[in-house]
Amino acid sequence: MKLRRYQRARYATLQGKTFALWKSYREGNLTSTGLLKAFSCLYKPSVSVTDAVE
């Protein structure tokens, strides 16, 4: 049950950040390159070096 709540909260936070970035882009405060870089930081894989070795 707690995992499900955490997942919902995580994706709600990501969606909020995505919409905020998109709004900033639409207002002209962010370039397309900046928008894509920000998205790549938000949605990057969360795999650490130690996880990849195992």
Secondary structure, DSSP 8 states (H G I E B T S, - for coil): -HHHHHHHHHHHHHHHHHHHHHHHHHTTSS-HHHHHHHHHHHS-----HHHHH-
